[in-house]
Each structure stands twice: as structure tokens, then as C-alpha cells.
Amino acid sequence: MCSDLSPLVDVVGIGFGPSNLGLAIAIEEHNLTAGPQQAVTAKFFEKKDAFGWHSGMLLPGTTMQVSFLKDLATQRNARSEYTFLNYLTERGRLTHFINRQDFFPLRAEFHDYLCWAADRVRIPVEYSTDVTAVRWDGDHFEVVSDSGVVRARNLVLGGGLRAKLPAGVTAGPRVFHNHRMLHHFADLPSRSNGRYAVIGAGQSAAEVAAYLHDETDADVHAVFAKYGYTPADDSPYANRIFDPEAVDEYFAAGDGWRERLLQYHRSTNYSAVDPELIQDLYQREYTEHVNGHRRLFVHGATELVDIVEGADSVRIRVAHRLTGTETELDCDAVVFATGFEPTPLSDMLGDLAESCGEDRHGRPVLDRLYRVQTADDITGDIFVQGNSEHTHGLTSTLLSNVAVRSGEIVRALAENRSLVAASAVSNGFADIAGEPLSGRDGHR
């Protein structure tokens, strides 16, 4: 083997959240039964020091909005050792969970499940590692990180979502997005104003408002443009939009129908709240009306028009759009539960993103197997985990389809691997564990 060559693997994954964790598990399980020519070699890079999934949003008592059966493996392989049920068994809670008679685990529990799975997966993952450059070098990718260079035949981008603040809003010690709510709340420099504001109309916004109302004696002002919180639709027929079969149908549909379906079913995921939480918040507000001691204020049909952060407070001005009434509030913190957006390809690929196809909205052009359209000279595949709602539907940013999508990507990688092995044999090369014995083996 040429000593000056960096390692060559079938796929490098950039980012290691739930989606790429699911992929690592699928690769591991594929390799258990695959022959030597079909086994897939992989390596993942994650800039965080350890696995974590929205740890700043693990508010006490909050539950998942997706069934425990839509875990990292069950819908792909119900016999997997990585199922949520196996996790419960190993934690000694299976019977107790059954007795709950509830499909939706505590969010902190599901986070622990993900960490449990990340700790036991055997595919190599380098934490605390930044990928600084990605290049195409004729017949393979070069992934440059803090720890060196790894050559890869294919890439999987799992950059996840990034927090979105409204235009003109700058994050600060007292102004922050809800995805790091617990961390920022604990680090507030002072709490002398006795007031908080939460901007947003979705599940996270309602949960933050309830948390602040529970954990403090301060006033809590919920501000959103809707007239009132609207319930999330998790009815059986609506939930079919998250079925694996729906991905095929959505991908095959025309742009007009795709957009219509997104709008029809936005209430399954966007700016919608569990009905039980809506009822709970209303009951709190009503009780305060009765007893005359108001702490929870829900401002519907209202928008933020100004925000100024100072050392001791953050002052906001909100306007009720139907009456024109404006209100100023001096707050200890303003929490923006204003959603997320996909991490752009350029953030993960750098200049190589210029070789990737985009539609007129700047979104990646993808095939059914989540492969990015690339320039003709790039013969390796680039897969995306997320950033595909426009082509594959609402499941793209959610846990619902992680297991199935991982299996689809692994099948594509295994097919690529078989082509590489066949090419190596026909050219007189031997290939062991993805590393070349002679020359530069990496073409497809």
C-alpha cells in the first residue's frame, strides 16, 4: 500500500445527528450480512464534543410528537438491536413504559435513547472535529479536517437544521433562539424585571411559555401573529403524509401538487401545538383572570415591531395588528421560537457546492435516493440528510423517516461499492476494507 495516501473509505458523513446516526447503524447492520465486496466502509465527523440532540430544548416533562416506533431502526429492521424497545429493555423500563399506554416518550428519554445508540455504534465517529474543506480529486473526495485528510468515494451531508431569527434581530445574552433555551436561561446576567417574552406560535413556543410560567414567578408574554394557538394535526389520515410510501408519491408529483400538499398539511409540523398544551395554557390564563393575579398574557394577532437589548433588560414593542394598539415591555429575556432552516450545502462543502445543482429557489436538485445533482466530472455521490422537503416532503426534517431513508442510502452505497469492487477486479487490483493496495483506486 502506498504510504503517502490518506485512508480511502466508501463514504464520509459530515455531521453526526440523528440522521447520520441512523445511517451509521444501517451501515453496521448491512455489513453484518454483506460479503467482502459489498461491505461499506464509513467514517463520520462531528464538531460537537459528544452526541447531542437539541439538548437546550429538553424542558421538563415535554414529550415527543412522534411515535417511539419511528426510532432509528424499527421501520427498516424491527429485529435491530438499536430499537427503542431494546433500549428500554437494557434500561430496565420496558414494562413501566408499556404501562404508560402512550406512544410518545419523554423528550429527555428519547434523547437518552439517541445517546445510548451513539455510544454503542461501531462505525468510526470523530467528535470535536471540524471539517475545514472538501475537494474532488479526480476519482474521489478529499475531506480535510482538524485531524487530517480522509479520501472518500461518496459523501453524506448531515448538517441538520440551524436556528432562524427574524430579520433585524441579533442574538445576545437576553435575546436568543429556543433551541438553546435551557443553556441561555441558566446564564442570564440578571433577572430584575420580572418579565419574559416568547415570540412564536408553534409547539416549542408554547412549551417555553409554560416552562417559564412554571419555573419563575415572573410575567410571561406569548406573542404571535395568529389569533390564537392552533392545534397540531396528528390524526391517522393526515399522518400518512409521513409514511415511507408518501415519499415516493410526493417525489413523483409535479411542483404544483407538492406545494399544495405542503400547505394542506403544514399543521402536522409547523406553527401548531398539541391540543392538550393549548388547553393547559388556556386554563392557566383563565384561572388568573378568575383570581385576579395575572402572570400569563397571550397576545394573538400581534407582532414584534422593535427590540433593543441593554445590559439589564431587553425592551420590546409589540403591536396588535387589528387595533393598532402598541405595548412596550421591559423583559429579562426574549425567546424566539421562530423555527429552523436547512444548513446550506455551502456551509458543509465550501467551494465544492458550486458544482452542485440548484433549483430557482437555491435548493439542491436531488434524485429519489437523496443524491445531489453534480457536475459531470464529479463521479462520486453526494447524499443529503435533510434539505429535501421540496422534493421528498415533510419527513425530510423529522425523525419519522430516518430509519427508512438510511436503508435507502445504504443500498445505494452498497451498489456503488459493488461497482468499485468489480472495477478493481477487472483492472487487476485487490481491495481490502476500502483501502487500495496499488495506485489510486476510487473510480466508479
Beta strands, then each sheet from edge to edge (+ up, - down):
strand 1: 8-14
strand 2: 42-45
strand 3: 125-126
strand 4: 131-136
strand 5: 141-145
strand 6: 148-157
strand 7: 161-163
strand 8: 175-177
strand 9: 195-199
strand 10: 219-223
strand 11: 296-299
strand 12: 302-309
strand 13: 314-320
strand 14: 326-331
strand 15: 333-336
strand 16: 340-342
strand 17: 382-384
strand 18: 431-432
strand 19: 435-436
sheet 1: 3+ 2+ 1+ 6+ 5- 4+
sheet 2: 3+ 2+ 1+ 6+ 17+
sheet 3: 7+ 16-
sheet 4: 8+ 15+ 9+ 10+ 11+
sheet 5: 12+ 13- 14+
sheet 6: 18+ 19-
end
